[in-house]
Amino acid sequence: MSEEDDSQKTEEPTGRKLSKARDEGQVAQSQEIKSLMVLVGGVAMLMFLAPPMARDITLIGQRFVTSSYSIPMDFEHLRLVFSNVAVEVGVILAPAFGMFVVLAVVANVGQFGLIWSTKKIQPKPSKLNPLSGFKRLFSSQGLMEFAKGILKLTLVAVVSFGLAIPMLHDLEMLPAVTTAAALQRIHEIAILMALATIGVMGFIAALDYIYQRATFMKQMRMSKTEVKDEHKQTDGDPQIKARIRQIRMERARKRMMAAVPNADVVITNPTHFAVALEYKMETMPAPKVIAKGQDLVALKIREIAEANEITIVENPPLARALFSSVELDEEIPAEHFKAVAEVIGHVMRLKGKLPH
């Protein structure tokens, strides 16, 4: 990707792009966190599992030392003995291996959750190209990984030497103590060194995750054109949406005009507004607005009303009020009952349905 292309990617990635990248296995992840979890597993094994594991393996070895004379030396018996030993040692080491597997899963799931994607494991010919590998080696990311490795080794070395120097006196005294005491002290020193290393690696892992997250979000940035195209794909082309909206309005207007002949009265401004009301005393609790319009639409409503011999009443304040406050197919609200009742009564008297 060219620098010009990168310079155009100024917009933060949308949720849709991040979701698509996640489906393809592209997420922000730190290898240092994985290394840290492996180290944590090693220290946990050293502190809690190593002593009982060493004891059990020692007991297996003692059996061979104390009863070596009773072991048959033919091939079949030796194969059976070593098979049994391998199974016993495997059972002893199984908790450690299980812990490493769990920690490896936690190191990944903890960073980006569960992802099911086969794209990452699909073979890519570009990865087999030595030239591409050479470019990756000396890319900005490759140089950053190299610098990170140097920093990691330096920090670990400084902390390790800082802890080791005060313990040199203890190491000089080891030949003067029993073997069990010497092993115990070595075990304690190893745990202290490992814990210090975990502290350094935890600090590096936190910084690396922040860096990897920022780098990933920068790679996912989008240009204004990409954002616009994505909005078109998700929300639809604005021109098409406007056309659909126009078609819907035209159809709604046609349905409204088709309902005008059912009106009992049309109240007008007289030229700017027109509201058609329907009222059937036997079935309707209140008059209902079945058509309304402004300017050209109002003129069309009046024309249809005249063609169907529907009474037109000029009442500008009432026409404006009904047009603004009552939607289509809604009944007249209570505050307009009196004014509308006077108009409906006038119309019914004209039609002979009410006495004058």
Steps between C-alpha positions, in 0.01 A plus 500: 500500500645835404561790737249703300235238570592496870481879516142486375391259774407761758173353630467264794389149397131430516353218704416316177861503382630387839242221507598388149869505594422293810313243287815473289719450807649850501513626859738693722712254690827504689743209485655630820182420692524141376864485608404646837232237555746222413746649748227520765424135436868413538526684830177342627638159410830586668324610820216250534543207261876453477557367857233224487590420137869468591409280798285266291758475221769435761295211641477350152878529465555345841310191391754439227793564734380280785365214287705522185608136538138384466435668165492250212745602227328350198360744243131428561522554877714814459247644254220434750698656790583815309141528374373488858758758609401730211134476601580571867719799413232624258239488774734694731569766235138519376391775746788720384419447132130560570582823680706625204215420261250688717734799531557507123123507441452771764780709347316504167137512611580766758627733227235467231242239603405188309553517122419227251678585175685281250639788296809535717606140441438502126827468302623820337762483223625846599621359832732262313661781304851569645487859379177563687648344813810718467282811469299400809824445690616855438157664512403744774319220683802269470731769636256566783499129591882500495514808726241345730709183529812700590304699758355183648838331533656814647232548763498133598881498523509816715235368739658154515847638577349736755352203684789261444781716640365504858451121479858417400590456866227236534640312202848502655357336813320219316793252516493526880136399540314177439381407155134545598567849639700595191224385269243686710699823477554461126127444463426822692750698294350365176150604612618852590672539164195371317265734688723796417501394136119479507486858628721621215311297241165623634613860454624428148184305412277791611695748288506260206123445512440876498738533204345208311150637559598846375677349196201281417254790523730707277507219243121479513451871432282587204493775242197726471410320177504160674279631781258647247490176298440297815212724601353446155527124544346499846248781477446506125576761237356839610363563150326163494364556851373844398332349193337226711382763746357704212317197359353422842381858539341492156320176576384635837375815325309293244337296777413822680347654187302182441346545846385859438166395336408332832529832686198678645661843501822672389620788718725749318715806564370562217808482272793368709352215705230237454392232748244233408288358785285188510234450762238225530288563806389137522848345504758769583546660843665809348580642153821369340752667268523293180694750286694821547737708297662834436515719187487273191386198701230714662388617155476138383292406807260787428471396134412141595253626760329724246487217246331275758267774629656502848431811706797734533505729803744788531633528854868609493577468876344153523660383175846605619447345845381165364777488239769558767368287789315202350660222293331298227242246620500657847186616677453865588643579846274636772621860471358521148167324568294819531630668182475179296153423640376838377635427150360145491161626626494768230572240232238258628241778508586582140448133408174483695633253755441745785218752547582868436 
